């Protein structure tokens, strides 16, 4: 195929995928399904007639895409919200994944007539969750989740992929390596997670050091540096026999909690790169599947999906959260939003490249389970959140024409402050307000318009003030306005 034809198809598939994301927002259809559908339509059994059956290439694309998606997820994680749920999150992303894999694997033995090891391999492949799809659906309906559910689900989905990868590779080893047994997985787990965590910790320090001290003349080179260091993080961990996915996630998490110049630009770049990777990954996986091969397995796949949703996932969630003060409604919500995502489909390619017998059955069953899980659970999440009374309106974030990037040495942040209609400040000029000396009103949002503040500017009820201040001065200003919402 000529390079021009390849570029044409790549451009067309990427453009159609981006446009289709608007349908996801409007109709609450998970974007994952749309990207996969585009790949299937472009494939050899679809209208595009693109023949693609290179499992090794699809696996490589999937791993590279996963590296940058996981890194971006760690970079976007808010540690202030996450630290309060760290222990239940760790239990769900390790023990929860293991329990889900075991329970699902036992079901697979009876449904697909697999051996126990084959069933456990299948259970491991479908054991991780994808909260990104959950929050995309909630955003489309302008709702969010109460209390600590959102950070818990975000942390679990970002950190449970390493465990799923470990279990998948471990059971592939048990099926293919002579004299390997279950006991050998224990020291392997300690080494895998331990080395991955250490590499992630030290590489986070290294990335922060280089971003702060390179002093590049061109700002556009900083994302190039982070790309190279993210790839270094993954490869160093793997070469040292550690978990590269865990290392990348922790590197992103560490970088996200630090302050440095160009942080917003780097975060936005990696967010865009993660979306490119999502599209490339889903479309590639869609191209790899043959719908005609899935049809004979629909019955088994549907039964396995239902058991995964109503038995394996809920049981693992309730057992893992027993030590924590969390009500049955919250636990039920966490159990229901355990959508399967793209990672299980990527892991389903591993049996092909490892030469596992019946590898096509693993791939086709997992592909169907992911589609069924996302369709059934994904479309019902808004309804379930309302029935459990755990939904809240999605917080509205206004986009301002100016940005502020917090760096080391600056103890201040840009914050929205709403002026109550009964505030004593209403009708006064800014110069007559009791504004702390180190508190600056940068902009005023009023009736969908922006006003540049000056001394004679009159304050009106309902104004949204964009204020630059440290926490202490911000609280003083809120007291003066009669607004304590951010205290």
LOBA-208962 format. One record per residue: residue in one letter; x, y, z of N, C-alpha, C in turn. Coordinates in steps of 0.2 Angstrom, whole numbers, plus 5000, padded with zeros to 4 digits. Atoms other than C-alpha are relative to their C-alpha. Example, Ala and Ser with C-alpha at 12.3 -4.5 7.8 and 13.67 -1.06 7.14 Angstrom:
BEGIN
A500449945000506249785039500450065000/S499649944999506849955036499650055003/
END
This chain:
BEGIN
X500449945000500050005000500450065000/X499649945001500750174995499950045007/X500049964993501150295010499450054999/X500649965000499850415003499449975002/X500650044998498550285005499949995007/X500050014993499050245022499850075004/X500149934997499050435027499350024999/X500749985001497350455019499549965005/X500550044995496550315029500150025007/X499949984993497450365045499650075001/X500449944999496750545043499349995000/X500750015001495050485038499749975007/X500250034994494950365053500050045006/X499949954995495550495065499550055000/X500549955000494350625059499349985002/X500750034999492850515059500049985008/X500050024993493350455077499950065004/X500149944997493450635083499350035000/X500649985002491850685075499449965004/X500550054997490950525082500050025008/X500049994993491450585100499450055002/X500649964999490050715098499449965001/X500550055000488850575096500049975007/X500050034994489450505112499750055006/X500249954995489150665122499250014999/X500849985001487350695114499649945002/X500450064999486750515116500249955006/X499750034994487750455131500249934998/X499750065003488550315120500750005002/X499350004998490250265127500450014994/X499649995006491550335115500449944998/X499750075002492450165116499749964995/X500450045005491050085107500150034993/X499949965007491150215093500649994997/X499450005003492950205091500149924997/X500050075002492850015090499649984994/X500450015006491450015078500350034994/X499749975006492350135066500649954998/X499550055002493850005066499749944997/X500350065003492649865063499750014993/X500349985006491749955049500650014994/X499549995005493449995041500449944998/X499750065000494049815043499849964994/X500150045006494049675030499349974999/X500750025000492249625035499550065000/X500449945001491649805034500050044994/X500049975006491449935021500750034998/X499449975002493249995021500549944997/X499650065003493949815017500750005001/X499250004998495649845026500149945003/X499850064997496449685029500550015005/X499549994995497349675045499949945005/X500050054995497849525055500649995004/X499350004996499549565063499950015007/X500150004993499249525081500650035004/X499449974996501049575086500050074999/X500049935001500949745078499450035004/X500549974996499249775086500150005008/X499850014993499949715103500550065001/X499549945000501449845100499650065001/X500449945000500249985096499650015006/X500449994994499149945111500550015006/X499549984994500649945123500250075000/X499849935000501350105117499550055002/X500649964999499650185117499850005008/X500150014993499350115135500550045004/X499549964996500950195141499950075001/X500249934999500450365137499350025003/X500749994997498650345142500150005008/X499950014993499150285159500450065003/X499649944998500450425161499650065001/X500549945000499150555157499549995006/X500550014995497950475169500450025007/X499749994994499250485183500250085001/X499849935000499750665178499450045002/X500749974998497850715180499749995006/X500350024994497550635196500250055006/X500049954994497250755211500149975006/X499850034994498250695226499650025006/X500449974994497250805238499449965001/X500650044999495650705234500249935001/X499850075001496550535231500349985007/X499650034994497550525248499549975005/X500550024995495950505258499749934998/X500350075002495450345248500549954998/X499550045003497150275245500049935002/X500050074998496950115255499549964997/X500550045004495250055248500250004993/X499850005007495950105231500549954998/X499550055001497449995233499849935000/X500350064999496449855239499649984994/X500450015006495249865224500449994994/X499650005006496649885212500549945000/X499550065000497649725218499549945002/X500450064997496549605229499450004996/X500750005003494949665220500149974993/X499950025006495749625203500149925000/X499950074999496349455209499449965001/X500650034998494649405216499650004994/X500450005006493749455200500349954995/X499750055004495049355190499849935001/X500250064998494749205200499349984999/X500750025000492849205201499850004993/X500150005007492749245182500349944997/X499650065003494049115178499649935002/X500350074999493048975187499350004996/X500650005004491449025178500249984993/X499850025007492449015161500149934999/X499850085001492948835165499349974998/X500650045001491148785165499650034994/X500449975006490448905151500449984994/X499750015006491848875139500449945000/X499750075000492448705144500850015000/X499249994999494248775148500249965006/X499750034994495448695160500050065005/X500049954995495648795176500550054999/X499549955002497248875170499850054995/X500349965006496448935154499550045002/X500549964997494948995164500350065004/X499749954996496049095176500450054995/X499749965005496949165161499550054997/X500549965003495349225153499750055006/X500249964995494849295170500450065002/X499549954999496449395172500050054995/X500049965005496249465155499450065001/X500649954999494549545159499950035007/X500049984993494949595177500150075001/X499949934999495349775175499450044998/X500649955001494149925174500250064996/X499849945004494050085164499550055002/X500449944997493350235174499950054995/X500049945005493750355159499350004997/X500750015004492150285150499550025005/X500549984995491150305166499950085000/X500049924999491550495168499850034994/X500249975006491350525150499250004999/X500750005000489550465151499750045005/X500349964995489250555167500050084997/X500049945002489850715159499550024995/X500549995005488750695144499350015003/X500749994997487250695156500050065005/X499949944996487950845166499949985008/X500150034993488050735182500749985002/X499450034997489450675194499849965006/X500250044995489550565209500250035007/X499949974993489450605228500649985003/X499550014995490750605241500749984997/X499450025002492350505238500049954994/X500150055005491650395224500450024994/X499649985006492450495210500749995000/X499350014999494250495216500249935001/X499850074999494150315222499949964993/X500050035007493550255204500550024996/X499449975004494850365196500649965002/X499450034998496250295206500049934999/X500050075001495650115205500149984993/X499950025007495550115186500650024997/X499449985002497150205184500649965003/X499550044996498050085196499949934999/X500250075000497249915192500349974994/X499750035006498049885175500649965001/X499450044998499749835182499849935003/X500150074997498949695192499749954994/X500350045005497949635177500549984995/X499450025004499549635166500449955003/X499650064996500449535180499749944999/X500350075000499149405181499949974993/X500050035007498949385162500749974998/X499350035002500849365160500149945004/X499950054996500849255175499749934998/X500450065002499549135169500249974993/X499750025007500249135151500749965002/X499450044998501949075160499849935002/X500250074998501048935169499849964995/X500250045005500348875153500549984995/X499450015005501948885143500649985002/X499350024998503448865154499949945005/X500050064996503848695161500350015007/X499850004994504048675179499950065004/X500249944997503248845183499449985004/X500650014996501948835197499750065004/X500449944997500748945207500550045005/X499649984995502048965221500550054997/X499549965003503249045209499850074999/X500349935001502049195206500150045006/X500049964994502249255224500650054999/X499449965000504049315223500150044993/X500149965006503749365205499650065000/X500449944998502349475211500450065003/X499649964996503449555224500550044996/X499549975004504849585211499750054995/X500349975005503649645198499750075002/X500349944998502749775208500550045004/X499549964997504249825219500450044996/X499649965004505349865205499750054996/X500449955004503949945195499950075004/X500149954996503650055210500650055001/X499449964999505450105213500250044994/X499849975006505750145195499550064999/X500549945000504150255195500250055004/X499949954996504650345210500650044998/X499449965002506450385205499950034993/X500149975006505950425187499650065000/X500449944999504650545193500550065003/X499549954997506050635203500450024994/X499549995005507150625187499650054995/X500449965004505750695176499950085002/X500049934997505450845188500650045000/X499449965000507250885189500250024993/X499849985007507550885170499550064998/X500549945002505950995167500150065003/X499849944997506451115180500750034998/X499449975000508251135176500350004993/X499850005007508451105157500050074997/X500149945002507951285154500150014992/X500050005008507551255135499850074997/X500249935004507451405123499349994997/X500750015003505851335115499649965004/X500550044995504351285126499849944997/X500350065003503751165113500449935001/X499650054999505251055117499949965007/X500250034994504651015135499649945000/X500450075001503350885130500449954996/X499650055003504650805119500549975005/X499650034995505750785134499649955004/X500450054996504350705144499849944997/X500150065004503950585130500649965001/X499450045000505750525130500049975007/X499950034993505750505149499549955002/X500650054998504050415150500249944996/X499850065003504750295137500649965004/X499550034995506350275148499749975006/X500350034994505250245163499849934999/X500350075001504350095155500549954998/X499550055002505850015147500549985005/X499650014994506950035162499749955005/X500450054995505649945173499949934997/X500150075003505349805160500749975000/X499350035000507249775158500249985007/X499850024993507449765177499549955002/X500550054998506049635177499450035004/X500649974996504749755185499450024995/X500649995003503049815180500050074997/X499949945003503249955167499450045000/X500649965000501450005167499950045007/X500149974994501450035186500550065001/X499449955000503150135184499750064997/X500249945004502350245171499450045004/X500649974996500750275182500350045006/X499849964994501750325197500550064998/X499649945002502950435187499550064998/X500549945002501450535180499750025007/X500349984994500650535198500550055003/X499549954997502250615205500150064996/X499949945004502450735191499450055001/X500649964999500650795193500050035007/X500049974994500950835211500550055002/X499449955000502450945208499850074997/X500149945003502451125203500750024996/X499549985004503551185189499850044994/X500249965005503551295174499849964994/X500350045006502551245158499649945002/X500450064998501551125168499449994997/X500650005003499951165161500049984992/X499950025007500651155143500249934999/X499850075001501450985146499449965002/X500650044999499750925154499650004994/X500549995006498750985139500349964994/X499750045005499950905127499949935001/X500050074998499950735136499249985000/X500750025001498050745136499849994993/X500150005007497950775118500349934997/X499750065002499250635115499649945002/X500350064997498250515126499449994996/X500650015004496650545115500349974993/X499750035006497750505099500149935001/X499950074998498250345108499449965000/X500750035000496450305112499849984994/X500350015007495950325094500449954997/X499550055004497450225087499949935003/X500150074997497150085100499449974998/X500650035001495350065098499949984992/X500150025007495350075079500449944998/X499650065001496749955078499749945002/X500350064997495849835089499449984996/X500650015004494249855079500249974993/X499850035006495249815063500249935001/X499850064998495949665071499449945000/X500650054998494249585075499649984994/X500450025005493249485063499349985003/X500750014997491349505068499749934999/X500250075001490949335060500249955004/X499750054995492049245072499750015007/X500349994993491149325087499349975001/X500750025000489449275082499949935003/X500150074997489649085087500150005008/X499850004993490249145104499650055004/X500449944997488849275108499749975007/X500350034994487949155120500449995006/X499550014995489449105130500350075003/X499849944998490049285130499550045004/X500549964996488449365136499949975007/X500150034994488249235150500650025005/X499449984997490049275155500050075003/X500049934998489749465155499550015006/X500549994994488149445166500349985006/X499750024993489149345179500550045002/X499549954999490549465178499750065004/X500449934998489349615181499749995007/X500450014995488249535194500249965006/X499750044994489349415204500750015001/X499250004999491249425201500250075003/X499949934998491349615202499750025006/X500349984993490149655216500349965006/X499750044994490849505227500750035001/X499349974998492649575225500050075003/X500049934997492149755229499749995007/X500350014993491049705244500549975005/X499550034996492449595251500650055001/X499449954999493849725248499850065004/X500249944996492849865256499749995007/X500250024993492349765272500350045005/X499749974994493649855283499950085000/X500149925001493050035277499350025002/X500749974998491550135283499750034993/X500349995006490650135267499349974999/X500750035000488750105264499949964994/X500250055006487949975253499950044994/X500249975006487350105241500750024996/X499449995003489150165238500449944997/X499650065002489849995237499649974993/X500450025006488449945224500250044994/X499849965005488850095214500749994997/X499350025002490750055213500049934997/X500150075004490249875208499750014993/X500349995007489149935194500450034995/X499649965005490350055186500649974999/X499450035002491649925184500049984993/X500050025007491649935165500749974998/X499450035003492849835155500250054995/X499849955005493849945143500549974995/X499650025006495249935130500549955003/X499450044997496549855142499949924999/X500250075001495649685142500149974992/X499950025007495649685123500749994998/X499250005001497549725122500349945003/X499850064996497849585135499849944996/X500250065004496849465124500449984994/X499550015006498149485110500649965003/X499450034997499449415122500049924999/X499950075001498949235120500249984993/X499850005007499149255101500749994999/X499350005000500949305103500449955004/X499650054996501349175116499849934997/X500250075003500649035105499649965004/X500550044996499248985117499549974996/X500650035004498048855110499350045001/X500649975000496348925106500050085002/X499949934998497049105107499450044997/X500549965003495649165095499450005004/X500550014996494349105107500050065006/X499849954995495149215121499850074997/X500149945003495149365109499350024999/X500749985002493349355102499650005006/X500550004994492549315119500250065004/X499949944996493449455128499850074996/X500249955004493049575113499250015002/X500749994998491249535116499850025007/X500249984993491249545135500150085001/X499849935000492049725133499450044997/X500649975003490649775121499450005004/X500650014996489249705131500050045007/X499949964994489949775147499950075000/X500049935001490149945141499350024998/X500749985002488449945132499550005006/X500550014995487449875146500150045006/X499849964994488349955161500050084998/X499949935002488850115152499450044999/X500649965001487150165146499550015006/X500450004994486350125163500350045006/X499749964994487550225174499650065003/X500449944997486550385175499449985004/X500650034997484950285179500249975007/X499850034993485850185193500250055005/X499849954996486650335200499550045003/X500649974997484950415202499649965005/X500450044996484150265209500349995007/X499650014994485550245222500150075004/X499949934997485450435226500750025001/X499349984999487250465223500250054994/X499949955006487150585208500050075003/X500049934998487550765210500150044993/X499949965006487550905197500750014999/X499350005001489150915188500250085001/X499849944998490151065194500250044993/X499849965006490251205181500650045000/X499449975000491951265177500050054994/X500049955005492051435167500750004997/X499449995004493351455154500250085000/X499849935000494251625157500650014994/X499549985005495351715144500750015002/X499350004998496851715155500149945004/X499850064996497751575164500650025005/X499549994995498851565179500349935001/X499750074998500151425182500450015006/X499650004994500751395199500649975000/X499450025000502551375201500350005007/X499650004994503851355215500150075002/X499949934997503951515226499550044999/X500649965000502251575222499449975004/X500550034996501051545236499350034998/X500649975003499451595226499749964995/X500450045006498051515215499550054998/X500649975003496751585204499449965002/X500650034997495051555212499450044998/X500649965001493251595207499750015007/X500349974994492351695221499350034997/X500649985001490451715219499850065005/X500249944995489751885226499249985001/X500750024998488051835235499650074998/X500549955001486551945230499950045006/X500149964994486351995248500750035003/X499349984998488252035250500050085002/X499949934999488652205258500550044995/X499549975005489952225244499650034993/X500449985006488452245231499950085000/X500149935001488452425224500650045002/X499449974999490152465230500550004995/X499550005005491652515220500649955003/X499550044998493152395221500550035005/X499549974996494252525229499750015007/X500349994994493052535243499949945004/X500150074997493052345247500649995005/X499450024995494052275261500449944997/X499650065004495152175249500750005004/X499350014997496752105258500550034995/X499549975004498352185251500349964995/X499750045005499052035243499449954996/X500550035004497351985235499850044994/X500249965006497052035217499449974996/X500650025005495452035207500250014993/X499750005007496051985190499550024995/X500649995005494351985181499449995003/X500650014998492551995183499549974995/X500550035005491251875174499350025002/X500749984998489551955173499649994993/X500550005006488051905161500449974994/X499650035006489251795150500550054997/X499549955002490451945148500550015005/X499449994996492151985155500150075001/X499849934998492552145164500750015003/X499449994997494252205167499950055006/X500249964994494152275185500550065001/X499649944999494752445190499750035007/X500349974994494552555206499350025000/X500749975000492952635201499449944998/X500550055002492152465195499549985005/X500550014995490452435204499949925000/X500250084999490152255211499349995000/X500750025000488452175207499949935003/X500150074997487652025215500049954994/X499950055005488051865206500650014996/X499450005004489651925199500549955002/X499550054999491051795198500750035000/X499349975000492751865203500549954999/X499550045001494251785197500650035004/X499549974995495451815212500649965000/X499350034999497351785213500250015008/X499849994993497751755232500249935003/X499950064997498451635244499449985004/X500650024997497251535255499850045006/X500249964994497351645270499650074998/X500349945003496951805260499449994997/X500650025004495651715250499450005005/X500550014995494651665266499850075003/X500249944998494751845272499650044995/X500449965005494051915256499349975000/X500750035000492651785256499650025006/X500349984994492251835274499750074998/X500249935001492152015268499450014995/X500550005004490951965254499449965002/X500650044997489851855265500049934996/X500050065004490451705254500549955003/X499550054997491151555263500049934997/X500050065003490951425250500649964999/X499450035001492751395247500449995006/X499750004994493251405265500249935002/
END
